[in-house]
């Protein structure tokens, strides 16, 4: 099989809790709820959820009718727009392979420059990678400071502790960044599409070889299913750690002799891992930047487990490395125009440094 490089009612709790365990100072950027208010009754061991007054829907449920449409129109609208996207993004500025937390953060940062055209290739139908949940299928997402500044920019609520913040559900991060990113006119997400290979010319990565993900998974069952291509000035590989579709960007570089080894990530060490992932995010070969957990695979740095700040900041750094490669203002060489938090101005690793566990 060809490899692929390519997330109203009122209720009360009957269980009394030690409230000191749940105390935290809430900061972040609050979002005004559309239809619900959450109220905690501190004098009792319960909480209530009440529906706020809201305007009724602008239509009558008892006499509702959709405007008529021909089935062929629906087909033509989907086909025409998708085919036009394929034509436009056949030759683009940046292809981001993998739409997990690092890939989405990279694409979001890149998309702030409206002159940069970004295609995101994601083999899964549902983008987001592992960022729909925290560790061990739990809901909360832990983000170590100062990466919480990125959450402030995205206007995502969190509970703030001394050295970290907690988003009540990881899906809040993933859905928020996707909704902001995909609304931008210079971005196209090609989900259910696999990057089967790289385009390499004269020692430089120049794009990706693509196919439908379901086709890519069934090469052994059919006789001939040739791929398509996307040329790009820069490819950002954010394929995650090793697995069925993981780390395939750097694995392919090794198999074609562009890098010497892919040692794999070391055992878990959160404090070492997150710093290393950001520090070692870099252009690994001409034309290809590696970000997120794929960095750990190529450098043998530790895994970090269920903390997500490094994914966000590594993705942002990868975006600025791509901007630098495109000759555009960026935070790597200090040419960025606008407000940037000093904590997020990151230097490029000049050598293939390996982090120690």
C-alpha positions in Angstrom: 0.0 0.0 0.0 1.4 3.4 -0.9 2.4 5.5 2.0 0.4 8.5 2.9 1.9 11.7 4.4 -0.3 12.7 5.1 -10.3 15.9 14.4 -31.7 23.4 28.0 -32.4 22.5 30.6 -31.9 23.1 34.3 -29.9 20.5 36.1 -28.2 20.2 39.5 -25.4 18.0 40.7 -26.3 15.8 43.6 -22.6 15.2 44.5 -21.0 17.6 46.9 -17.5 18.5 46.0 -14.6 20.0 47.9 -14.8 23.4 46.2 -11.1 24.3 47.0 -10.1 21.6 44.4 -12.0 23.5 41.7 -10.9 27.1 42.5 -9.0 28.9 39.8 -8.5 32.5 38.7 -10.3 32.7 35.3 -8.7 35.0 32.7 -8.4 34.5 29.0 -10.7 36.3 26.6 -14.3 35.6 27.6 -16.8 34.9 24.8 -20.3 36.1 25.3 -22.6 33.0 25.2 -25.2 33.0 22.5 -28.1 31.4 24.3 -26.9 29.9 27.6 -25.7 31.4 30.9 -23.8 29.2 33.3 -24.3 30.1 36.9 -22.6 28.4 39.9 -24.3 28.5 43.2 -21.4 28.7 45.6 -23.6 28.3 48.7 -24.7 24.8 47.7 -23.0 21.8 46.3 -24.7 22.0 42.9 -24.8 24.0 39.8 -27.6 25.2 37.6 -27.8 25.9 33.9 -30.6 28.2 32.7 -31.6 29.3 29.3 -31.4 33.0 28.6 -34.0 35.0 26.8 -33.4 35.0 23.1 -35.1 36.1 19.9 -37.2 33.5 18.2 -36.0 32.0 14.9 -36.9 34.2 11.9 -39.3 31.6 10.5 -42.4 29.6 11.4 -41.8 26.0 12.4 -45.4 25.1 11.8 -45.4 26.2 8.2 -41.8 25.8 7.1 -40.8 25.3 3.4 -37.5 25.3 1.7 -37.0 27.1 -1.6 -37.1 24.6 -4.5 -33.9 23.3 -6.1 -32.9 20.8 -8.8 -30.7 18.0 -7.7 -28.3 18.6 -10.6 -27.7 22.2 -9.3 -26.4 20.8 -6.0 -24.1 18.4 -7.9 -22.8 21.2 -10.2 -22.2 23.6 -7.3 -20.1 21.2 -5.4 -18.2 19.9 -8.4 -17.5 23.3 -10.0 -16.2 24.8 -6.8 -14.0 21.9 -5.9 -12.6 21.5 -9.4 -11.8 25.3 -9.4 -10.0 24.9 -6.1 -7.9 22.1 -7.6 -7.0 24.3 -10.5 -6.1 27.2 -8.3 -4.1 25.2 -5.8 -2.3 23.0 -8.3 0.5 25.6 -8.0 0.5 27.4 -4.7 2.8 29.1 -2.2 2.6 26.7 0.7 1.2 23.2 1.1 0.7 22.1 4.8 0.5 18.4 5.0 -1.5 17.3 8.1 -4.3 19.3 9.8 -3.6 18.5 13.4 -2.9 21.2 16.0 0.5 22.1 14.6 -0.6 22.1 11.0 -3.7 24.2 11.8 -1.6 26.7 13.8 0.9 27.0 11.0 -1.8 27.6 8.4 -3.6 30.1 10.6 -0.4 32.1 11.1 0.4 32.0 7.4 -3.1 33.1 6.4 -2.6 36.4 8.2 -0.7 37.5 5.1 -3.4 37.7 2.4 -0.9 37.4 -0.4 0.2 33.9 0.7 -1.9 31.1 -0.8 -2.1 28.0 1.5 -3.4 24.5 0.7 -3.9 22.1 3.6 -3.8 18.4 2.8 -5.4 16.1 5.4 -5.9 12.4 4.8 -8.8 12.1 7.3 -12.3 13.2 6.6 -12.2 15.1 9.9 -9.2 17.4 10.4 -7.9 18.2 13.8 -5.7 15.2 14.4 -5.5 14.3 18.1 -6.6 17.7 19.3 -10.3 16.9 19.7 -9.5 15.4 23.1 -6.9 15.7 25.8 -5.0 12.7 27.1 -6.5 9.2 27.4 -9.8 10.4 25.8 -10.3 13.1 28.5 -11.9 16.4 27.5 -9.7 19.1 28.9 -6.7 20.5 27.0 -3.6 21.7 29.0 -1.5 24.5 27.5 1.7 25.6 29.3 2.5 29.3 29.4 3.4 31.4 27.5 1.5 29.6 24.7 -1.8 30.8 26.3 -1.2 34.1 24.5 -2.1 32.3 21.3 -5.4 31.3 22.9 -6.0 34.9 23.8 -5.6 35.8 20.2 -8.1 33.2 19.2 -10.5 34.4 22.0 -10.7 30.9 23.6 -11.7 30.7 27.2 -9.5 28.9 29.8 -8.9 28.4 33.5 -5.6 30.0 34.5 -3.2 28.4 36.9 0.3 29.5 37.9 2.3 28.0 35.0 -0.4 26.7 32.7 -4.0 27.1 31.5 -6.8 24.6 30.9 -9.4 24.7 28.1 -12.5 22.9 29.3 -12.7 20.8 26.1 -10.0 20.4 23.5 -12.6 20.6 20.8 -13.0 24.3 21.7 -9.5 25.0 20.5 -9.7 22.8 17.4 -13.2 24.0 16.2 -12.3 27.7 16.9 -9.0 27.7 15.0 -10.6 25.8 12.1 -13.6 28.2 11.9 -11.3 31.3 11.8 -8.8 29.7 9.4 -11.2 28.2 6.9 -13.1 31.5 6.6 -10.1 33.2 5.1 -10.0 33.5 1.3 -6.4 32.4 0.8 -6.9 29.0 2.4 -8.3 25.7 1.1 -8.5 22.5 3.1 -8.4 19.3 1.0 -9.5 16.8 3.5 -9.9 13.1 2.7 -6.9 13.6 0.5 -3.5 11.9 1.1 -0.1 13.1 0.2 1.4 10.0 -1.1 4.8 11.3 -2.1 7.0 14.4 -2.6 7.9 16.3 -5.7 11.7 16.7 -5.6 13.8 18.6 -8.2 17.5 19.2 -8.0 17.6 18.5 -4.3 14.7 20.7 -3.4 11.2 19.7 -2.3 8.8 21.3 -4.7 5.4 20.0 -3.8 3.4 16.9 -3.0 1.9 13.9 -4.9 -1.8 13.6 -3.9 -4.6 11.1 -4.1 -8.0 10.5 -2.5 -7.3 9.0 0.9 -9.6 6.0 0.2 -7.8 5.3 -3.1 -4.4 5.6 -1.3 -5.5 3.0 1.2 -6.6 0.6 -1.6 -3.7 0.5 -4.0 -3.2 -3.2 -3.3 -6.8 -4.0 -4.3 -6.8 -2.3 -7.7 -4.6 -2.4 -10.7 -3.8 1.2 -11.4 -4.8 4.4 -9.6 -2.4 7.1 -10.5 -2.1 10.2 -8.4 -2.3 14.0 -8.9 0.1 16.7 -7.8 0.3 20.1 -6.1 3.4 22.2 -6.7 4.4 24.5 -3.9 7.2 26.9 -3.1 7.3 25.5 0.4 6.0 22.3 1.9 5.3 22.1 5.7 5.2 18.6 7.0 3.1 18.2 10.1 2.2 14.5 10.0 2.6 13.8 13.7 4.4 11.0 15.4 4.9 7.5 14.1 1.7 5.5 13.2 -0.3 4.4 10.2 -0.2 7.9 8.7 2.4 9.4 11.0 5.8 10.9 10.3 5.6 9.9 6.7 7.2 13.2 5.5 10.5 12.5 7.2 10.3 8.8 6.5 10.0 9.6 2.8 13.0 11.9 3.0 15.0 9.1 4.5 13.9 6.5 1.9 15.1 8.8 -1.0 18.4 9.6 0.7 17.8 13.2 1.6 18.3 12.6 5.3 20.3 9.9 7.1 18.0 8.6 9.8 14.6 8.8 11.6 15.5 7.6 15.1 12.0 8.1 16.5 10.9 9.9 19.6 12.2 9.1 23.0 10.2 8.4 26.2 8.0 11.0 27.7 9.4 14.1 29.4 7.1 17.1 29.1 9.5 19.8 30.2 12.3 18.7 27.8 9.9 17.8 25.0 8.0 20.9 24.4 11.0 23.2 24.4 12.8 20.8 22.1 9.9 20.6 19.6 9.8 24.4 19.2 13.5 24.8 19.1 14.0 22.1 16.5 11.2 23.2 14.2 13.1 24.1 11.0 13.6 23.7 7.3 15.0 20.1 7.3 15.8 20.0 3.6 15.5 22.8 1.0 11.8 23.5 0.5 10.5 21.4 3.4 9.8 22.5 7.0 9.0 20.0 9.7 6.7 21.0 12.6 4.9 19.4 15.5 5.5 15.8 16.7 7.1 14.9 13.5 10.1 16.9 14.7 10.5 14.5 17.6 10.6 11.6 15.2 13.5 13.0 13.2 15.5 14.4 16.1 14.9 11.7 18.7 13.5 14.2 21.2 11.1 13.0 23.9 7.4 12.8 23.5 5.4 15.3 25.5 2.1 13.5 26.2 -1.1 15.4 26.7 0.1 19.0 26.6 -0.5 21.1 23.5 1.4 24.4 23.7 4.4 23.2 21.7 2.1 22.1 18.9 0.7 25.6 18.6 4.0 27.5 18.9 5.9 25.0 16.7 3.2 25.6 14.0 3.5 29.3 14.3 7.3 29.1 14.0 6.9 26.9 10.9 4.7 29.6 9.4 7.3 32.3 9.9 10.0 30.0 8.6 7.9 29.6 5.5 7.4 33.3 5.2 11.1 33.8 5.5 11.6 31.2 2.7 9.1 33.2 0.6 11.0 36.4 1.2 8.2 37.9 3.2 8.2 39.7 6.5 8.5 37.2 9.4 9.3 36.9 13.1 12.4 34.8 12.5 14.6 37.6 11.2 12.7 40.4 12.8 11.1 41.8 9.7 7.6 41.1 10.8 5.3 44.2 10.7 2.8 44.3 13.6 2.6 43.4 17.2 4.3 40.2 18.3 4.7 38.9 21.8 8.5 38.6 22.6 7.9 35.0 23.9 6.8 34.0 20.4 9.8 35.3 18.5 11.8 32.2 17.9 15.2 31.7 16.4 15.8 29.1 13.7 17.9 26.1 14.7 21.0 26.3 12.5 22.1 22.7 13.0 20.4 19.3 13.2 20.5 19.5 17.0 19.2 16.5 18.8 17.5 17.0 22.1 18.6 14.9 25.1 15.9 13.2 27.1 
